[in-house]
Amino acid sequence: MCNLYRMEDKDWVSKWAQDAESLINLMPAYQMNPDQMGPIVRNTADGRTQLAHARWGLPSPRFTLE
């Protein structure tokens, strides 16, 4: 399974995110690696979608943290 993603087109992202003001400074990212900050689309409490920045990656298994 690939752990990378890319974001090339602001117009495509705007179809998913309803808060257009957060798209103003969004730059293309051709390779988002684990532990990098990157844009994600998430649901808000009122049911809208929002563009936010989050750390990309899967959580570590519990046994590796002990």
HTML snippet that shows the backbone in 3Dmol.js (N, CA, C, O; Angstrom):
<script src="https://3Dmol.org/build/3Dmol-min.js"></script>
<div id="view" style="width:600px;height:400px;position:relative"></div>
<script>
const pdb = `
ATOM      1  N   MET A   1       0.840  -1.173   0.000  1.00  0.00           N
ATOM      2  CA  MET A   1       0.000   0.000   0.000  1.00  0.00           C
ATOM      3  C   MET A   1       0.887   1.238   0.000  1.00  0.00           C
ATOM      4  O   MET A   1       1.861   1.313   0.749  1.00  0.00           O
ATOM      5  N   CYS A   2       0.556   2.181  -0.819  1.00  0.00           N
ATOM      6  CA  CYS A   2       1.319   3.421  -0.900  1.00  0.00           C
ATOM      7  C   CYS A   2       0.907   4.337   0.255  1.00  0.00           C
ATOM      8  O   CYS A   2      -0.273   4.425   0.595  1.00  0.00           O
ATOM      9  N   ASN A   3       1.871   5.006   0.843  1.00  0.00           N
ATOM     10  CA  ASN A   3       1.562   5.914   1.952  1.00  0.00           C
ATOM     11  C   ASN A   3       1.737   7.371   1.543  1.00  0.00           C
ATOM     12  O   ASN A   3       1.885   8.245   2.397  1.00  0.00           O
ATOM     13  N   LEU A   4       1.721   7.636   0.233  1.00  0.00           N
ATOM     14  CA  LEU A   4       1.872   8.988  -0.279  1.00  0.00           C
ATOM     15  C   LEU A   4       0.568   9.466  -0.897  1.00  0.00           C
ATOM     16  O   LEU A   4      -0.267   8.656  -1.298  1.00  0.00           O
ATOM     17  N   TYR A   5       0.394  10.764  -0.972  1.00  0.00           N
ATOM     18  CA  TYR A   5      -0.685  11.316  -1.779  1.00  0.00           C
ATOM     19  C   TYR A   5      -0.202  12.621  -2.383  1.00  0.00           C
ATOM     20  O   TYR A   5       0.837  13.151  -1.987  1.00  0.00           O
ATOM     21  N   ARG A   6      -0.947  13.130  -3.331  1.00  0.00           N
ATOM     22  CA  ARG A   6      -0.578  14.404  -3.939  1.00  0.00           C
ATOM     23  C   ARG A   6      -1.812  15.257  -4.148  1.00  0.00           C
ATOM     24  O   ARG A   6      -2.933  14.755  -4.233  1.00  0.00           O
ATOM     25  N   MET A   7      -1.585  16.547  -4.229  1.00  0.00           N
ATOM     26  CA  MET A   7      -2.666  17.492  -4.421  1.00  0.00           C
ATOM     27  C   MET A   7      -2.206  18.458  -5.500  1.00  0.00           C
ATOM     28  O   MET A   7      -1.360  19.318  -5.256  1.00  0.00           O
ATOM     29  N   GLU A   8      -2.767  18.311  -6.697  1.00  0.00           N
ATOM     30  CA  GLU A   8      -2.294  19.083  -7.837  1.00  0.00           C
ATOM     31  C   GLU A   8      -3.207  20.239  -8.216  1.00  0.00           C
ATOM     32  O   GLU A   8      -2.734  21.250  -8.737  1.00  0.00           O
ATOM     33  N   ASP A   9      -4.487  20.112  -7.969  1.00  0.00           N
ATOM     34  CA  ASP A   9      -5.443  21.031  -8.570  1.00  0.00           C
ATOM     35  C   ASP A   9      -6.340  21.666  -7.520  1.00  0.00           C
ATOM     36  O   ASP A   9      -7.126  20.978  -6.869  1.00  0.00           O
ATOM     37  N   LYS A  10      -6.222  22.981  -7.356  1.00  0.00           N
ATOM     38  CA  LYS A  10      -7.033  23.705  -6.379  1.00  0.00           C
ATOM     39  C   LYS A  10      -8.524  23.610  -6.699  1.00  0.00           C
ATOM     40  O   LYS A  10      -9.350  23.556  -5.788  1.00  0.00           O
ATOM     41  N   ASP A  11      -8.869  23.590  -7.982  1.00  0.00           N
ATOM     42  CA  ASP A  11     -10.277  23.498  -8.372  1.00  0.00           C
ATOM     43  C   ASP A  11     -10.892  22.179  -7.929  1.00  0.00           C
ATOM     44  O   ASP A  11     -12.053  22.141  -7.522  1.00  0.00           O
ATOM     45  N   TRP A  12     -10.128  21.102  -8.005  1.00  0.00           N
ATOM     46  CA  TRP A  12     -10.633  19.798  -7.580  1.00  0.00           C
ATOM     47  C   TRP A  12     -10.869  19.800  -6.070  1.00  0.00           C
ATOM     48  O   TRP A  12     -11.881  19.278  -5.602  1.00  0.00           O
ATOM     49  N   VAL A  13      -9.954  20.376  -5.315  1.00  0.00           N
ATOM     50  CA  VAL A  13     -10.109  20.445  -3.860  1.00  0.00           C
ATOM     51  C   VAL A  13     -11.315  21.299  -3.502  1.00  0.00           C
ATOM     52  O   VAL A  13     -12.024  20.994  -2.542  1.00  0.00           O
ATOM     53  N   SER A  14     -11.559  22.362  -4.257  1.00  0.00           N
ATOM     54  CA  SER A  14     -12.680  23.252  -3.941  1.00  0.00           C
ATOM     55  C   SER A  14     -14.034  22.563  -4.103  1.00  0.00           C
ATOM     56  O   SER A  14     -15.023  23.023  -3.533  1.00  0.00           O
ATOM     57  N   LYS A  15     -14.099  21.484  -4.856  1.00  0.00           N
ATOM     58  CA  LYS A  15     -15.346  20.719  -4.968  1.00  0.00           C
ATOM     59  C   LYS A  15     -15.692  20.021  -3.658  1.00  0.00           C
ATOM     60  O   LYS A  15     -16.860  19.746  -3.382  1.00  0.00           O
ATOM     61  N   TRP A  16     -14.674  19.738  -2.859  1.00  0.00           N
ATOM     62  CA  TRP A  16     -14.878  19.012  -1.603  1.00  0.00           C
ATOM     63  C   TRP A  16     -14.943  19.931  -0.400  1.00  0.00           C
ATOM     64  O   TRP A  16     -15.680  19.650   0.545  1.00  0.00           O
ATOM     65  N   ALA A  17     -14.194  21.019  -0.408  1.00  0.00           N
ATOM     66  CA  ALA A  17     -14.141  21.919   0.744  1.00  0.00           C
ATOM     67  C   ALA A  17     -15.076  23.098   0.518  1.00  0.00           C
ATOM     68  O   ALA A  17     -15.036  23.725  -0.541  1.00  0.00           O
ATOM     69  N   GLN A  18     -15.914  23.404   1.497  1.00  0.00           N
ATOM     70  CA  GLN A  18     -16.890  24.479   1.369  1.00  0.00           C
ATOM     71  C   GLN A  18     -16.371  25.818   1.887  1.00  0.00           C
ATOM     72  O   GLN A  18     -17.052  26.834   1.744  1.00  0.00           O
ATOM     73  N   ASP A  19     -15.199  25.839   2.475  1.00  0.00           N
ATOM     74  CA  ASP A  19     -14.644  27.099   2.990  1.00  0.00           C
ATOM     75  C   ASP A  19     -13.584  27.614   2.014  1.00  0.00           C
ATOM     76  O   ASP A  19     -12.393  27.350   2.176  1.00  0.00           O
ATOM     77  N   ALA A  20     -14.030  28.340   1.018  1.00  0.00           N
ATOM     78  CA  ALA A  20     -13.164  28.768  -0.079  1.00  0.00           C
ATOM     79  C   ALA A  20     -12.004  29.650   0.382  1.00  0.00           C
ATOM     80  O   ALA A  20     -10.962  29.676  -0.272  1.00  0.00           O
ATOM     81  N   GLU A  21     -12.159  30.367   1.483  1.00  0.00           N
ATOM     82  CA  GLU A  21     -11.075  31.242   1.931  1.00  0.00           C
ATOM     83  C   GLU A  21      -9.818  30.462   2.292  1.00  0.00           C
ATOM     84  O   GLU A  21      -8.719  31.012   2.214  1.00  0.00           O
ATOM     85  N   SER A  22      -9.946  29.204   2.682  1.00  0.00           N
ATOM     86  CA  SER A  22      -8.767  28.413   3.027  1.00  0.00           C
ATOM     87  C   SER A  22      -8.013  27.931   1.794  1.00  0.00           C
ATOM     88  O   SER A  22      -6.907  27.406   1.920  1.00  0.00           O
ATOM     89  N   LEU A  23      -8.589  28.100   0.604  1.00  0.00           N
ATOM     90  CA  LEU A  23      -7.931  27.673  -0.630  1.00  0.00           C
ATOM     91  C   LEU A  23      -7.003  28.736  -1.201  1.00  0.00           C
ATOM     92  O   LEU A  23      -6.263  28.463  -2.146  1.00  0.00           O
ATOM     93  N   ILE A  24      -7.029  29.937  -0.645  1.00  0.00           N
ATOM     94  CA  ILE A  24      -6.290  31.058  -1.225  1.00  0.00           C
ATOM     95  C   ILE A  24      -4.798  30.761  -1.327  1.00  0.00           C
ATOM     96  O   ILE A  24      -4.208  30.972  -2.387  1.00  0.00           O
ATOM     97  N   ASN A  25      -4.182  30.285  -0.271  1.00  0.00           N
ATOM     98  CA  ASN A  25      -2.739  30.046  -0.257  1.00  0.00           C
ATOM     99  C   ASN A  25      -2.365  28.588  -0.491  1.00  0.00           C
ATOM    100  O   ASN A  25      -1.233  28.193  -0.214  1.00  0.00           O
ATOM    101  N   LEU A  26      -3.274  27.803  -0.986  1.00  0.00           N
ATOM    102  CA  LEU A  26      -3.011  26.386  -1.199  1.00  0.00           C
ATOM    103  C   LEU A  26      -2.134  26.197  -2.429  1.00  0.00           C
ATOM    104  O   LEU A  26      -2.494  26.619  -3.529  1.00  0.00           O
ATOM    105  N   MET A  27      -0.995  25.570  -2.240  1.00  0.00           N
ATOM    106  CA  MET A  27      -0.050  25.339  -3.333  1.00  0.00           C
ATOM    107  C   MET A  27      -0.071  23.863  -3.716  1.00  0.00           C
ATOM    108  O   MET A  27      -0.355  23.009  -2.876  1.00  0.00           O
ATOM    109  N   PRO A  28       0.229  23.556  -4.980  1.00  0.00           N
ATOM    110  CA  PRO A  28       0.303  22.146  -5.382  1.00  0.00           C
ATOM    111  C   PRO A  28       1.353  21.401  -4.564  1.00  0.00           C
ATOM    112  O   PRO A  28       2.397  21.957  -4.223  1.00  0.00           O
ATOM    113  N   ALA A  29       1.074  20.171  -4.262  1.00  0.00           N
ATOM    114  CA  ALA A  29       2.010  19.310  -3.536  1.00  0.00           C
ATOM    115  C   ALA A  29       2.037  17.975  -4.261  1.00  0.00           C
ATOM    116  O   ALA A  29       1.046  17.246  -4.270  1.00  0.00           O
ATOM    117  N   TYR A  30       3.162  17.661  -4.861  1.00  0.00           N
ATOM    118  CA  TYR A  30       3.234  16.481  -5.713  1.00  0.00           C
ATOM    119  C   TYR A  30       3.637  15.222  -4.961  1.00  0.00           C
ATOM    120  O   TYR A  30       3.519  14.122  -5.500  1.00  0.00           O
ATOM    121  N   GLN A  31       4.106  15.360  -3.740  1.00  0.00           N
ATOM    122  CA  GLN A  31       4.441  14.180  -2.956  1.00  0.00           C
ATOM    123  C   GLN A  31       4.326  14.515  -1.477  1.00  0.00           C
ATOM    124  O   GLN A  31       5.199  15.174  -0.913  1.00  0.00           O
ATOM    125  N   MET A  32       3.260  14.064  -0.861  1.00  0.00           N
ATOM    126  CA  MET A  32       3.076  14.247   0.574  1.00  0.00           C
ATOM    127  C   MET A  32       3.539  12.972   1.256  1.00  0.00           C
ATOM    128  O   MET A  32       2.963  11.904   1.047  1.00  0.00           O
ATOM    129  N   ASN A  33       4.573  13.082   2.065  1.00  0.00           N
ATOM    130  CA  ASN A  33       5.156  11.934   2.752  1.00  0.00           C
ATOM    131  C   ASN A  33       4.610  11.822   4.169  1.00  0.00           C
ATOM    132  O   ASN A  33       4.114  12.804   4.719  1.00  0.00           O
ATOM    133  N   PRO A  34       4.696  10.639   4.763  1.00  0.00           N
ATOM    134  CA  PRO A  34       4.289  10.499   6.164  1.00  0.00           C
ATOM    135  C   PRO A  34       5.050  11.487   7.051  1.00  0.00           C
ATOM    136  O   PRO A  34       6.221  11.779   6.814  1.00  0.00           O
ATOM    137  N   ASP A  35       4.377  11.981   8.051  1.00  0.00           N
ATOM    138  CA  ASP A  35       4.875  12.957   9.024  1.00  0.00           C
ATOM    139  C   ASP A  35       5.008  14.368   8.470  1.00  0.00           C
ATOM    140  O   ASP A  35       5.522  15.242   9.167  1.00  0.00           O
ATOM    141  N   GLN A  36       4.564  14.621   7.246  1.00  0.00           N
ATOM    142  CA  GLN A  36       4.515  15.982   6.727  1.00  0.00           C
ATOM    143  C   GLN A  36       3.128  16.558   6.987  1.00  0.00           C
ATOM    144  O   GLN A  36       2.141  15.828   7.067  1.00  0.00           O
ATOM    145  N   MET A  37       3.073  17.876   7.118  1.00  0.00           N
ATOM    146  CA  MET A  37       1.786  18.548   7.209  1.00  0.00           C
ATOM    147  C   MET A  37       1.222  18.680   5.805  1.00  0.00           C
ATOM    148  O   MET A  37       1.942  19.012   4.863  1.00  0.00           O
ATOM    149  N   GLY A  38      -0.064  18.418   5.675  1.00  0.00           N
ATOM    150  CA  GLY A  38      -0.694  18.510   4.369  1.00  0.00           C
ATOM    151  C   GLY A  38      -2.170  18.817   4.501  1.00  0.00           C
ATOM    152  O   GLY A  38      -2.746  18.651   5.577  1.00  0.00           O
ATOM    153  N   PRO A  39      -2.790  19.264   3.420  1.00  0.00           N
ATOM    154  CA  PRO A  39      -4.210  19.601   3.463  1.00  0.00           C
ATOM    155  C   PRO A  39      -5.088  18.353   3.479  1.00  0.00           C
ATOM    156  O   PRO A  39      -4.828  17.381   2.769  1.00  0.00           O
ATOM    157  N   ILE A  40      -6.119  18.401   4.291  1.00  0.00           N
ATOM    158  CA  ILE A  40      -7.134  17.346   4.330  1.00  0.00           C
ATOM    159  C   ILE A  40      -8.503  18.020   4.327  1.00  0.00           C
ATOM    160  O   ILE A  40      -8.628  19.182   4.712  1.00  0.00           O
ATOM    161  N   VAL A  41      -9.504  17.306   3.902  1.00  0.00           N
ATOM    162  CA  VAL A  41     -10.880  17.792   3.981  1.00  0.00           C
ATOM    163  C   VAL A  41     -11.560  17.003   5.082  1.00  0.00           C
ATOM    164  O   VAL A  41     -11.552  15.772   5.068  1.00  0.00           O
ATOM    165  N   ARG A  42     -12.153  17.713   6.044  1.00  0.00           N
ATOM    166  CA  ARG A  42     -12.814  17.043   7.163  1.00  0.00           C
ATOM    167  C   ARG A  42     -14.216  17.602   7.338  1.00  0.00           C
ATOM    168  O   ARG A  42     -14.527  18.690   6.852  1.00  0.00           O
ATOM    169  N   ASN A  43     -15.054  16.857   8.031  1.00  0.00           N
ATOM    170  CA  ASN A  43     -16.419  17.285   8.337  1.00  0.00           C
ATOM    171  C   ASN A  43     -16.418  18.083   9.637  1.00  0.00           C
ATOM    172  O   ASN A  43     -15.731  17.726  10.594  1.00  0.00           O
ATOM    173  N   THR A  44     -17.193  19.163   9.662  1.00  0.00           N
ATOM    174  CA  THR A  44     -17.334  19.956  10.880  1.00  0.00           C
ATOM    175  C   THR A  44     -18.570  19.489  11.649  1.00  0.00           C
ATOM    176  O   THR A  44     -19.352  18.679  11.151  1.00  0.00           O
ATOM    177  N   ALA A  45     -18.735  20.005  12.857  1.00  0.00           N
ATOM    178  CA  ALA A  45     -19.868  19.602  13.696  1.00  0.00           C
ATOM    179  C   ALA A  45     -21.209  19.983  13.071  1.00  0.00           C
ATOM    180  O   ALA A  45     -22.216  19.317  13.313  1.00  0.00           O
ATOM    181  N   ASP A  46     -21.229  21.052  12.268  1.00  0.00           N
ATOM    182  CA  ASP A  46     -22.489  21.471  11.649  1.00  0.00           C
ATOM    183  C   ASP A  46     -22.730  20.820  10.281  1.00  0.00           C
ATOM    184  O   ASP A  46     -23.647  21.214   9.561  1.00  0.00           O
ATOM    185  N   GLY A  47     -21.909  19.827   9.922  1.00  0.00           N
ATOM    186  CA  GLY A  47     -22.137  19.068   8.701  1.00  0.00           C
ATOM    187  C   GLY A  47     -21.486  19.620   7.449  1.00  0.00           C
ATOM    188  O   GLY A  47     -21.650  19.061   6.365  1.00  0.00           O
ATOM    189  N   ARG A  48     -20.748  20.712   7.586  1.00  0.00           N
ATOM    190  CA  ARG A  48     -20.042  21.268   6.423  1.00  0.00           C
ATOM    191  C   ARG A  48     -18.684  20.583   6.268  1.00  0.00           C
ATOM    192  O   ARG A  48     -18.227  19.873   7.164  1.00  0.00           O
ATOM    193  N   THR A  49     -18.053  20.806   5.129  1.00  0.00           N
ATOM    194  CA  THR A  49     -16.693  20.312   4.947  1.00  0.00           C
ATOM    195  C   THR A  49     -15.726  21.472   5.080  1.00  0.00           C
ATOM    196  O   THR A  49     -16.045  22.607   4.725  1.00  0.00           O
ATOM    197  N   GLN A  50     -14.544  21.177   5.594  1.00  0.00           N
ATOM    198  CA  GLN A  50     -13.564  22.212   5.884  1.00  0.00           C
ATOM    199  C   GLN A  50     -12.191  21.717   5.454  1.00  0.00           C
ATOM    200  O   GLN A  50     -11.848  20.554   5.667  1.00  0.00           O
ATOM    201  N   LEU A  51     -11.413  22.594   4.855  1.00  0.00           N
ATOM    202  CA  LEU A  51     -10.034  22.279   4.516  1.00  0.00           C
ATOM    203  C   LEU A  51      -9.175  22.597   5.726  1.00  0.00           C
ATOM    204  O   LEU A  51      -9.234  23.708   6.252  1.00  0.00           O
ATOM    205  N   ALA A  52      -8.381  21.642   6.170  1.00  0.00           N
ATOM    206  CA  ALA A  52      -7.526  21.827   7.340  1.00  0.00           C
ATOM    207  C   ALA A  52      -6.159  21.227   7.039  1.00  0.00           C
ATOM    208  O   ALA A  52      -6.008  20.441   6.104  1.00  0.00           O
ATOM    209  N   HIS A  53      -5.172  21.600   7.835  1.00  0.00           N
ATOM    210  CA  HIS A  53      -3.838  21.018   7.700  1.00  0.00           C
ATOM    211  C   HIS A  53      -3.640  20.026   8.833  1.00  0.00           C
ATOM    212  O   HIS A  53      -3.953  20.309   9.989  1.00  0.00           O
ATOM    213  N   ALA A  54      -3.117  18.866   8.483  1.00  0.00           N
ATOM    214  CA  ALA A  54      -2.901  17.817   9.471  1.00  0.00           C
ATOM    215  C   ALA A  54      -1.641  17.044   9.110  1.00  0.00           C
ATOM    216  O   ALA A  54      -1.171  17.092   7.973  1.00  0.00           O
ATOM    217  N   ARG A  55      -1.111  16.345  10.075  1.00  0.00           N
ATOM    218  CA  ARG A  55       0.055  15.502   9.822  1.00  0.00           C
ATOM    219  C   ARG A  55      -0.406  14.245   9.112  1.00  0.00           C
ATOM    220  O   ARG A  55      -1.319  13.564   9.578  1.00  0.00           O
ATOM    221  N   TRP A  56       0.216  13.933   7.993  1.00  0.00           N
ATOM    222  CA  TRP A  56      -0.159  12.786   7.185  1.00  0.00           C
ATOM    223  C   TRP A  56       0.540  11.539   7.710  1.00  0.00           C
ATOM    224  O   TRP A  56       1.737  11.565   7.996  1.00  0.00           O
ATOM    225  N   GLY A  57      -0.208  10.450   7.834  1.00  0.00           N
ATOM    226  CA  GLY A  57       0.375   9.175   8.229  1.00  0.00           C
ATOM    227  C   GLY A  57      -0.592   8.360   9.057  1.00  0.00           C
ATOM    228  O   GLY A  57      -1.656   8.832   9.456  1.00  0.00           O
ATOM    229  N   LEU A  58      -0.205   7.150   9.301  1.00  0.00           N
ATOM    230  CA  LEU A  58      -0.998   6.249  10.125  1.00  0.00           C
ATOM    231  C   LEU A  58      -0.476   6.284  11.548  1.00  0.00           C
ATOM    232  O   LEU A  58       0.720   6.488  11.755  1.00  0.00           O
ATOM    233  N   PRO A  59      -1.336   6.090  12.532  1.00  0.00           N
ATOM    234  CA  PRO A  59      -0.855   6.074  13.918  1.00  0.00           C
ATOM    235  C   PRO A  59       0.055   4.878  14.160  1.00  0.00           C
ATOM    236  O   PRO A  59      -0.101   3.825  13.541  1.00  0.00           O
ATOM    237  N   SER A  60       0.998   5.056  15.063  1.00  0.00           N
ATOM    238  CA  SER A  60       1.898   3.961  15.426  1.00  0.00           C
ATOM    239  C   SER A  60       1.149   2.923  16.238  1.00  0.00           C
ATOM    240  O   SER A  60       0.265   3.276  17.020  1.00  0.00           O
ATOM    241  N   PRO A  61       1.483   1.640  16.070  1.00  0.00           N
ATOM    242  CA  PRO A  61       0.863   0.612  16.910  1.00  0.00           C
ATOM    243  C   PRO A  61       1.210   0.859  18.379  1.00  0.00           C
ATOM    244  O   PRO A  61       2.299   1.338  18.697  1.00  0.00           O
ATOM    245  N   ARG A  62       0.286   0.532  19.256  1.00  0.00           N
ATOM    246  CA  ARG A  62       0.469   0.788  20.690  1.00  0.00           C
ATOM    247  C   ARG A  62       1.754   0.155  21.236  1.00  0.00           C
ATOM    248  O   ARG A  62       2.435   0.765  22.060  1.00  0.00           O
ATOM    249  N   PHE A  63       2.095  -1.072  20.783  1.00  0.00           N
ATOM    250  CA  PHE A  63       3.260  -1.756  21.341  1.00  0.00           C
ATOM    251  C   PHE A  63       4.568  -1.027  21.009  1.00  0.00           C
ATOM    252  O   PHE A  63       5.559  -1.211  21.715  1.00  0.00           O
ATOM    253  N   THR A  64       4.597  -0.212  19.963  1.00  0.00           N
ATOM    254  CA  THR A  64       5.825   0.518  19.640  1.00  0.00           C
ATOM    255  C   THR A  64       5.990   1.758  20.505  1.00  0.00           C
ATOM    256  O   THR A  64       7.078   2.333  20.563  1.00  0.00           O
ATOM    257  N   LEU A  65       4.936   2.172  21.169  1.00  0.00           N
ATOM    258  CA  LEU A  65       4.993   3.365  22.005  1.00  0.00           C
ATOM    259  C   LEU A  65       5.329   3.049  23.454  1.00  0.00           C
ATOM    260  O   LEU A  65       5.620   3.954  24.237  1.00  0.00           O
ATOM    261  N   GLU A  66       5.292   1.784  23.811  1.00  0.00           N
ATOM    262  CA  GLU A  66       5.536   1.399  25.214  1.00  0.00           C
ATOM    263  C   GLU A  66       6.992   1.135  25.485  1.00  0.00           C
ATOM    264  O   GLU A  66       7.361   0.803  26.611  1.00  0.00           O
TER     265      GLU A  66
END
`;
const viewer = $3Dmol.createViewer("view");
viewer.addModel(pdb, "pdb");
viewer.setStyle({}, {cartoon: {color: "spectrum"}});
viewer.zoomTo();
viewer.render();
</script>
